[in-house]
Amino acid sequence: MPEPPPLGAVADLTGRIAQNVQRIIVGKPDVVRLALVTLLAEGHLLVEDVPGVGKTSLAKALARSLDASVSRVQFTPDLLPGDITGMSVYNRQTNEFEFRPGPVFANVVIADEINRASPKTQSALLECMAEHQVTVDGGTYQLASPFMVVATQNPVEMDGTYPLPEAQRDRFTARISVGYPDPAAELAMIDEHAGADPLEQLRPVADARMVRGVIEAVRRVRVGPEVRQYCVDLIGATRRQPEIRLGASPRATLHLVRAARAQAALAGRGYVVPDDVQAIAVPVVAHRLSLAPGEGRTTAADVVRGLLSRIPVRAPARA
């Protein structure tokens, strides 16, 4: 395996990708940054918001910034699992069944309005997202590298939606909301879209090989024992809160550490500090929590923010 690029090159490459995406998603640098953190953390991104704020545009802009294979699936109530993973088709010439890969066999998979499909179809992504492989009719097929699912969903209160099950939510590294643009950004958006669609003019600034290189560099970012303990303390505390029915899983701890590594790499550092963990804790942890009945005014994000304000970083043990 070739030597990964230095962290300075990682920050430079991701900066170019961010600048490219921000040509489409105007005035949302924090949203774009978190999308890049998820990419470098080898994770999957869930974009949840009301219609028309740019969820799909964010996913498309990120995908088009990479010279890699991209597929898009529009999730609908009649979509079947095989429409995503692929299926075995009988070949009359050979008298054998042949596997026809589905759209999940791509570097970036855009799952648009994922919560409009049935839970059975949503579950087709469970193995793909966790193990980067697909099992169909007893055969196992490896997915591309890098592999990232960027899913969009409307709020569950809207008509025609199915809430994602806990196992599905837990496989997303982070959940973000794009939100409405401020007046200046909305005015700039009108000017940008007055002529041609800016998405059609977007050109790649990186390829799959370059992304694999920066991911390898992020894996080598150091996480000290005090930061690792801080992540364990934070996730463990979610399981003891009276307002939380279901706390975060050990997978959440792993995703939190990986995302903190990526956050540090974007800052050009070869080590993680507690501020990196705190910066990404809410989008990485909150969507995994299930509130107890009767906690209508409290949100999962509020619980995570409260834990961040109360849980201290333990001092490293002296030798």
C-alpha positions in Angstrom: 0.0 0.0 0.0 1.4 3.4 -0.9 2.4 5.9 1.8 -0.7 8.0 2.7 -0.4 11.8 2.1 0.7 14.1 4.9 -2.0 15.8 6.9 -1.4 19.1 5.1 -2.3 17.5 1.8 -5.4 16.0 3.5 -6.6 19.5 4.5 -5.8 20.9 1.1 -7.7 18.2 -0.8 -10.8 18.4 1.5 -10.6 22.2 1.2 -11.0 21.9 -2.5 -13.9 19.5 -2.2 -15.6 21.8 0.3 -15.1 24.8 -2.0 -16.7 22.8 -4.8 -19.7 21.7 -2.8 -20.2 25.2 -1.4 -20.8 26.4 -5.0 -24.1 24.5 -4.7 -24.8 24.7 -0.9 -24.4 28.4 -0.3 -23.9 29.7 3.2 -23.7 26.3 5.0 -19.9 25.7 5.6 -20.6 23.7 8.8 -22.9 21.3 7.0 -20.4 20.8 4.2 -17.6 20.3 6.7 -19.6 17.6 8.6 -20.2 15.8 5.3 -16.5 15.7 4.7 -15.8 14.5 8.2 -18.2 11.6 7.5 -16.4 10.8 4.3 -13.0 10.7 5.9 -14.3 8.7 8.8 -15.4 6.0 6.4 -19.0 6.5 7.5 -22.5 7.2 6.1 -24.4 10.5 6.2 -28.1 11.0 7.0 -29.5 14.4 5.9 -32.8 15.1 7.5 -34.9 18.2 6.8 -38.1 19.5 5.2 -38.4 19.4 1.4 -36.7 22.0 -0.7 -33.7 23.1 1.4 -31.1 21.3 -0.6 -30.7 17.8 0.9 -30.4 16.0 -2.4 -28.3 18.9 -3.8 -25.8 18.4 -1.0 -25.6 14.7 -1.7 -25.2 15.2 -5.5 -22.6 18.0 -5.1 -20.5 15.8 -2.8 -20.8 12.9 -5.3 -20.0 15.0 -8.3 -16.9 16.5 -6.6 -15.4 13.0 -6.6 -14.4 11.3 -9.9 -15.8 8.0 -8.6 -18.8 5.8 -9.4 -22.1 7.3 -8.2 -25.6 5.9 -8.1 -28.9 7.3 -7.0 -31.9 5.5 -5.7 -35.3 7.2 -5.3 -36.9 5.4 -2.4 -40.7 4.8 -2.9 -43.2 2.5 -1.1 -43.1 0.0 -3.9 -39.3 -0.3 -4.0 -38.0 -3.8 -3.3 -34.7 -4.9 -1.6 -33.4 -6.4 -4.8 -33.8 -3.1 -6.5 -31.0 -1.9 -4.2 -28.7 -4.8 -3.8 -29.2 -6.5 -7.1 -30.6 -10.0 -7.8 -29.9 -13.3 -9.5 -31.3 -13.5 -13.0 -31.7 -16.8 -15.0 -29.6 -16.9 -18.2 -31.2 -19.1 -20.7 -28.0 -19.4 -22.8 -25.9 -20.8 -19.9 -28.8 -22.4 -18.0 -27.5 -20.7 -14.9 -28.4 -17.9 -12.6 -26.2 -14.8 -12.9 -26.0 -12.0 -10.3 -26.9 -8.6 -11.6 -25.4 -5.9 -9.3 -27.8 -3.2 -8.0 -27.1 0.5 -7.5 -25.4 -0.1 -4.2 -22.3 -1.2 -6.1 -20.9 2.3 -6.3 -18.5 4.5 -4.4 -21.2 7.0 -3.4 -24.8 5.9 -3.1 -27.4 8.6 -2.9 -30.5 7.1 -1.1 -33.1 9.8 -1.7 -36.0 10.1 0.7 -35.0 6.8 2.3 -37.9 6.9 4.8 -40.5 6.7 2.1 -39.7 3.0 1.5 -40.9 0.2 3.7 -38.8 -1.1 6.6 -38.2 -4.3 4.6 -36.6 -2.3 1.8 -34.7 -0.1 4.2 -33.2 -3.2 5.8 -31.5 -4.0 2.5 -28.9 -1.4 3.4 -28.0 -2.9 6.8 -25.3 -5.3 5.7 -24.0 -2.9 3.0 -23.4 -0.1 5.4 -22.0 -2.1 8.3 -19.8 -4.7 6.4 -19.4 -3.2 2.9 -20.7 -6.3 1.3 -23.9 -7.8 -0.1 -25.2 -11.3 0.4 -27.7 -12.6 -2.2 -28.8 -16.2 -2.7 -25.9 -17.5 -0.6 -23.3 -15.5 -2.5 -21.3 -12.7 -0.9 -20.1 -9.7 -3.0 -17.7 -7.0 -1.8 -18.6 -3.4 -2.4 -16.4 -0.6 -3.8 -13.8 1.3 -1.8 -14.4 3.9 -0.7 -18.1 3.3 0.0 -20.4 5.9 1.4 -24.2 6.1 1.6 -25.6 9.7 1.6 -29.3 9.3 2.6 -31.9 12.0 2.7 -35.1 11.9 4.6 -38.1 14.1 5.4 -39.1 14.5 9.1 -41.1 11.5 10.3 -44.1 13.7 11.0 -44.7 14.2 7.3 -47.2 12.1 5.3 -46.0 9.0 3.6 -42.9 8.4 5.7 -41.7 5.4 7.7 -39.4 6.0 10.7 -36.0 4.4 10.4 -35.5 1.5 12.8 -32.9 1.8 15.5 -30.5 -0.6 13.8 -30.6 1.5 10.6 -30.1 4.8 12.4 -27.1 3.3 14.2 -25.3 2.6 11.0 -25.2 6.3 10.0 -22.1 8.0 11.3 -23.8 11.4 11.5 -27.1 13.1 10.9 -27.3 16.7 9.8 -30.0 19.2 8.9 -29.3 21.7 6.1 -31.8 24.3 7.4 -33.1 27.4 5.6 -30.5 29.7 4.1 -30.2 33.3 5.4 -31.6 36.0 3.1 -28.2 36.8 1.6 -27.5 33.2 0.7 -31.0 32.8 -0.7 -30.5 35.8 -2.9 -27.2 34.5 -4.1 -28.9 31.2 -4.9 -31.4 32.9 -7.1 -28.5 34.5 -9.1 -26.7 31.1 -9.3 -29.7 29.3 -10.6 -30.9 32.1 -13.0 -29.2 30.5 -16.0 -28.0 26.9 -16.0 -28.2 24.4 -13.2 -24.9 24.8 -11.3 -24.8 21.1 -10.6 -24.4 20.4 -14.3 -21.3 22.6 -14.3 -19.7 21.0 -11.3 -16.4 19.2 -12.1 -14.6 16.6 -9.9 -11.7 17.8 -7.8 -10.6 14.3 -6.5 -10.9 10.7 -7.4 -11.4 7.4 -5.5 -7.7 6.7 -5.3 -7.1 10.1 -3.6 -9.9 9.6 -1.2 -8.5 6.2 -0.2 -5.2 7.9 0.5 -6.7 10.6 2.8 -8.8 8.0 4.6 -5.6 6.0 5.3 -4.0 9.2 6.6 -6.9 9.9 8.9 -6.6 6.3 10.3 -3.1 7.3 11.6 -4.3 10.3 13.6 -3.5 9.6 17.2 -6.2 9.3 19.8 -4.7 9.6 23.3 -6.0 7.5 26.3 -7.7 10.5 27.9 -9.6 11.2 24.7 -10.6 7.6 24.3 -11.8 7.5 27.9 -13.8 10.7 27.3 -15.6 9.1 24.4 -16.4 6.0 26.4 -17.7 8.2 29.3 -19.8 10.3 27.0 -21.5 7.4 25.2 -21.9 5.4 28.5 -23.7 8.4 30.1 -26.4 8.2 27.4 -27.4 4.8 28.8 -28.0 6.2 32.3 -30.2 9.2 31.6 -33.8 9.0 32.8 -35.1 10.9 29.7 -33.5 8.3 27.3 -35.2 5.0 26.7 -32.4 3.6 24.5 -28.9 4.9 24.8 -26.1 4.9 22.3 -24.4 1.6 21.3 -20.7 0.6 21.3 -20.8 1.3 17.5 -21.5 4.9 18.4 -18.3 5.0 20.4 -16.3 3.7 17.4 -18.0 6.2 15.1 -17.3 9.1 17.5 -13.6 8.3 17.6 -13.4 7.9 13.8 -15.2 11.2 13.3 -13.0 13.0 15.8 -9.9 11.7 13.9 -11.3 13.2 10.7 -12.2 16.5 12.5 -8.6 16.7 13.7 -7.2 15.9 10.2 -9.3 18.6 8.7 -7.6 21.0 11.1 -4.2 19.7 10.1 -3.4 18.0 13.4 -2.1 14.5 13.8 -3.8 14.0 17.2 -7.3 14.4 18.6 -8.2 16.8 21.3 -11.4 16.9 23.4 -12.6 19.9 21.3 -12.7 17.6 18.3 -15.0 15.2 20.1 -17.3 18.0 21.3 -17.5 19.6 17.9 -19.1 16.5 16.3 -20.7 14.8 19.3 -24.3 16.0 18.6 -24.5 15.0 15.0 -22.8 11.7 15.7 -24.7 10.7 18.8 -28.1 12.3 19.0 -29.8 10.4 16.2 -29.1 7.1 17.9 -30.9 8.0 21.1 -34.6 7.1 21.7 -36.4 9.4 24.2 -38.5 8.0 27.0 -42.3 8.5 26.7 -43.4 11.9 28.0 -40.2 13.8 27.1 -42.0 15.9 24.4 -40.0 19.1 25.0 -36.6 17.5 25.3 -34.7 16.5 22.2 -31.9 14.0 21.9 -29.6 16.9 20.9 -30.4 18.7 24.1 -29.4 15.6 26.1 -26.1 15.3 24.3 -25.3 19.0 24.8 -26.1 18.6 28.5 -23.7 15.7 28.8 -21.0 17.7 27.1 -21.4 20.4 29.6 -21.2 18.0 32.6 -18.8 15.2 31.7 -15.2 16.2 32.4 -12.1 15.0 30.5 -10.1 12.8 32.8 -6.5 13.7 33.3 -4.1 11.1 31.9 -2.8 8.6 34.5 0.8 9.2 35.7 3.3 6.6 35.1 
